[in-house]
Amino acid sequence: MSWITESNRQKHFKYAILCGFAGTFLFALGVAMGLEYKDYAYGGKWDWLDIAATVLGGLVGQAMQVLVLYLIYLCL
């Protein structure tokens, strides 16, 4: 998985975990698309691997959210 260590994709992954945990996977996807559009609008190129890193982080965050909610449910 060397593609995730290139550029700033580890930051995309890390911050998307927070987005997925506080919001949802779809929120993280929206953030990914917005970040890439911003890069593109300022003269950069569209990078699908940045989006993939953000989506993977969003999935991890959503899984953590579901686990926490399940543990809260078990305690009730």
PyMOL CGO cylinders between C-alpha atoms (Angstrom):
from pymol import cmd
from pymol.cgo import CYLINDER

trace = [
    CYLINDER, 0.00, 0.00, 0.00, 2.66, 2.52, -0.96, 0.3, 1, 1, 1, 1, 1, 1,
    CYLINDER, 2.66, 2.52, -0.96, 0.11, 4.80, -2.61, 0.3, 1, 1, 1, 1, 1, 1,
    CYLINDER, 0.11, 4.80, -2.61, -1.21, 5.94, 0.77, 0.3, 1, 1, 1, 1, 1, 1,
    CYLINDER, -1.21, 5.94, 0.77, 2.23, 7.16, 1.89, 0.3, 1, 1, 1, 1, 1, 1,
    CYLINDER, 2.23, 7.16, 1.89, 2.57, 9.49, -1.11, 0.3, 1, 1, 1, 1, 1, 1,
    CYLINDER, 2.57, 9.49, -1.11, 1.63, 13.17, -0.96, 0.3, 1, 1, 1, 1, 1, 1,
    CYLINDER, 1.63, 13.17, -0.96, -0.58, 14.04, 2.03, 0.3, 1, 1, 1, 1, 1, 1,
    CYLINDER, -0.58, 14.04, 2.03, -2.87, 11.03, 1.80, 0.3, 1, 1, 1, 1, 1, 1,
    CYLINDER, -2.87, 11.03, 1.80, -2.18, 9.98, 5.38, 0.3, 1, 1, 1, 1, 1, 1,
    CYLINDER, -2.18, 9.98, 5.38, -3.67, 13.30, 6.50, 0.3, 1, 1, 1, 1, 1, 1,
    CYLINDER, -3.67, 13.30, 6.50, -6.70, 12.65, 4.29, 0.3, 1, 1, 1, 1, 1, 1,
    CYLINDER, -6.70, 12.65, 4.29, -7.10, 9.25, 5.96, 0.3, 1, 1, 1, 1, 1, 1,
    CYLINDER, -7.10, 9.25, 5.96, -6.58, 10.54, 9.51, 0.3, 1, 1, 1, 1, 1, 1,
    CYLINDER, -6.58, 10.54, 9.51, -8.98, 13.48, 9.31, 0.3, 1, 1, 1, 1, 1, 1,
    CYLINDER, -8.98, 13.48, 9.31, -11.59, 11.41, 7.50, 0.3, 1, 1, 1, 1, 1, 1,
    CYLINDER, -11.59, 11.41, 7.50, -11.71, 9.05, 10.48, 0.3, 1, 1, 1, 1, 1, 1,
    CYLINDER, -11.71, 9.05, 10.48, -12.94, 11.99, 12.54, 0.3, 1, 1, 1, 1, 1, 1,
    CYLINDER, -12.94, 11.99, 12.54, -15.48, 12.92, 9.84, 0.3, 1, 1, 1, 1, 1, 1,
    CYLINDER, -15.48, 12.92, 9.84, -16.76, 9.35, 9.70, 0.3, 1, 1, 1, 1, 1, 1,
    CYLINDER, -16.76, 9.35, 9.70, -16.97, 9.09, 13.47, 0.3, 1, 1, 1, 1, 1, 1,
    CYLINDER, -16.97, 9.09, 13.47, -18.66, 12.45, 14.08, 0.3, 1, 1, 1, 1, 1, 1,
    CYLINDER, -18.66, 12.45, 14.08, -20.82, 12.29, 10.96, 0.3, 1, 1, 1, 1, 1, 1,
    CYLINDER, -20.82, 12.29, 10.96, -21.16, 9.47, 8.50, 0.3, 1, 1, 1, 1, 1, 1,
    CYLINDER, -21.16, 9.47, 8.50, -19.27, 7.81, 5.68, 0.3, 1, 1, 1, 1, 1, 1,
    CYLINDER, -19.27, 7.81, 5.68, -21.24, 9.95, 3.23, 0.3, 1, 1, 1, 1, 1, 1,
    CYLINDER, -21.24, 9.95, 3.23, -20.12, 13.11, 5.04, 0.3, 1, 1, 1, 1, 1, 1,
    CYLINDER, -20.12, 13.11, 5.04, -16.49, 11.98, 4.62, 0.3, 1, 1, 1, 1, 1, 1,
    CYLINDER, -16.49, 11.98, 4.62, -17.16, 11.35, 0.93, 0.3, 1, 1, 1, 1, 1, 1,
    CYLINDER, -17.16, 11.35, 0.93, -18.55, 14.87, 0.56, 0.3, 1, 1, 1, 1, 1, 1,
    CYLINDER, -18.55, 14.87, 0.56, -15.51, 16.30, 2.31, 0.3, 1, 1, 1, 1, 1, 1,
    CYLINDER, -15.51, 16.30, 2.31, -13.24, 14.32, -0.04, 0.3, 1, 1, 1, 1, 1, 1,
    CYLINDER, -13.24, 14.32, -0.04, -15.01, 15.63, -3.12, 0.3, 1, 1, 1, 1, 1, 1,
    CYLINDER, -15.01, 15.63, -3.12, -14.91, 19.19, -1.78, 0.3, 1, 1, 1, 1, 1, 1,
    CYLINDER, -14.91, 19.19, -1.78, -11.19, 19.00, -1.03, 0.3, 1, 1, 1, 1, 1, 1,
    CYLINDER, -11.19, 19.00, -1.03, -10.42, 17.67, -4.49, 0.3, 1, 1, 1, 1, 1, 1,
    CYLINDER, -10.42, 17.67, -4.49, -12.56, 20.32, -6.14, 0.3, 1, 1, 1, 1, 1, 1,
    CYLINDER, -12.56, 20.32, -6.14, -10.67, 22.98, -4.17, 0.3, 1, 1, 1, 1, 1, 1,
    CYLINDER, -10.67, 22.98, -4.17, -7.34, 21.54, -5.36, 0.3, 1, 1, 1, 1, 1, 1,
    CYLINDER, -7.34, 21.54, -5.36, -8.62, 21.42, -8.93, 0.3, 1, 1, 1, 1, 1, 1,
    CYLINDER, -8.62, 21.42, -8.93, -10.01, 24.97, -8.81, 0.3, 1, 1, 1, 1, 1, 1,
    CYLINDER, -10.01, 24.97, -8.81, -6.65, 26.34, -7.67, 0.3, 1, 1, 1, 1, 1, 1,
    CYLINDER, -6.65, 26.34, -7.67, -4.79, 24.78, -10.59, 0.3, 1, 1, 1, 1, 1, 1,
    CYLINDER, -4.79, 24.78, -10.59, -4.05, 21.34, -9.18, 0.3, 1, 1, 1, 1, 1, 1,
    CYLINDER, -4.05, 21.34, -9.18, -5.09, 18.06, -10.70, 0.3, 1, 1, 1, 1, 1, 1,
    CYLINDER, -5.09, 18.06, -10.70, -7.94, 15.82, -9.65, 0.3, 1, 1, 1, 1, 1, 1,
    CYLINDER, -7.94, 15.82, -9.65, -6.52, 12.93, -7.61, 0.3, 1, 1, 1, 1, 1, 1,
    CYLINDER, -6.52, 12.93, -7.61, -8.71, 9.87, -7.19, 0.3, 1, 1, 1, 1, 1, 1,
    CYLINDER, -8.71, 9.87, -7.19, -6.22, 8.32, -4.76, 0.3, 1, 1, 1, 1, 1, 1,
    CYLINDER, -6.22, 8.32, -4.76, -6.72, 11.24, -2.35, 0.3, 1, 1, 1, 1, 1, 1,
    CYLINDER, -6.72, 11.24, -2.35, -10.44, 10.55, -2.53, 0.3, 1, 1, 1, 1, 1, 1,
    CYLINDER, -10.44, 10.55, -2.53, -9.83, 6.84, -1.94, 0.3, 1, 1, 1, 1, 1, 1,
    CYLINDER, -9.83, 6.84, -1.94, -7.71, 7.59, 1.14, 0.3, 1, 1, 1, 1, 1, 1,
    CYLINDER, -7.71, 7.59, 1.14, -10.42, 9.89, 2.50, 0.3, 1, 1, 1, 1, 1, 1,
    CYLINDER, -10.42, 9.89, 2.50, -13.16, 7.35, 1.84, 0.3, 1, 1, 1, 1, 1, 1,
    CYLINDER, -13.16, 7.35, 1.84, -11.19, 4.60, 3.58, 0.3, 1, 1, 1, 1, 1, 1,
    CYLINDER, -11.19, 4.60, 3.58, -10.72, 6.84, 6.60, 0.3, 1, 1, 1, 1, 1, 1,
    CYLINDER, -10.72, 6.84, 6.60, -14.44, 7.63, 6.57, 0.3, 1, 1, 1, 1, 1, 1,
    CYLINDER, -14.44, 7.63, 6.57, -15.26, 3.92, 6.57, 0.3, 1, 1, 1, 1, 1, 1,
    CYLINDER, -15.26, 3.92, 6.57, -12.97, 3.35, 9.56, 0.3, 1, 1, 1, 1, 1, 1,
    CYLINDER, -12.97, 3.35, 9.56, -14.58, 6.26, 11.41, 0.3, 1, 1, 1, 1, 1, 1,
    CYLINDER, -14.58, 6.26, 11.41, -18.09, 5.03, 10.64, 0.3, 1, 1, 1, 1, 1, 1,
    CYLINDER, -18.09, 5.03, 10.64, -17.16, 1.54, 11.87, 0.3, 1, 1, 1, 1, 1, 1,
    CYLINDER, -17.16, 1.54, 11.87, -15.84, 3.04, 15.10, 0.3, 1, 1, 1, 1, 1, 1,
    CYLINDER, -15.84, 3.04, 15.10, -19.05, 5.04, 15.48, 0.3, 1, 1, 1, 1, 1, 1,
    CYLINDER, -19.05, 5.04, 15.48, -21.21, 1.95, 15.03, 0.3, 1, 1, 1, 1, 1, 1,
    CYLINDER, -21.21, 1.95, 15.03, -19.07, 0.05, 17.55, 0.3, 1, 1, 1, 1, 1, 1,
    CYLINDER, -19.07, 0.05, 17.55, -19.40, 2.81, 20.16, 0.3, 1, 1, 1, 1, 1, 1,
    CYLINDER, -19.40, 2.81, 20.16, -23.16, 3.03, 19.64, 0.3, 1, 1, 1, 1, 1, 1,
    CYLINDER, -23.16, 3.03, 19.64, -23.44, -0.75, 19.95, 0.3, 1, 1, 1, 1, 1, 1,
    CYLINDER, -23.44, -0.75, 19.95, -21.45, -0.72, 23.19, 0.3, 1, 1, 1, 1, 1, 1,
    CYLINDER, -21.45, -0.72, 23.19, -23.69, 2.04, 24.54, 0.3, 1, 1, 1, 1, 1, 1,
    CYLINDER, -23.69, 2.04, 24.54, -26.73, -0.03, 23.56, 0.3, 1, 1, 1, 1, 1, 1,
    CYLINDER, -26.73, -0.03, 23.56, -25.35, -3.05, 25.42, 0.3, 1, 1, 1, 1, 1, 1,
    CYLINDER, -25.35, -3.05, 25.42, -24.87, -1.00, 28.58, 0.3, 1, 1, 1, 1, 1, 1,
    CYLINDER, -24.87, -1.00, 28.58, -28.47, 0.18, 28.66, 0.3, 1, 1, 1, 1, 1, 1,
]
cmd.load_cgo(trace, "trace")
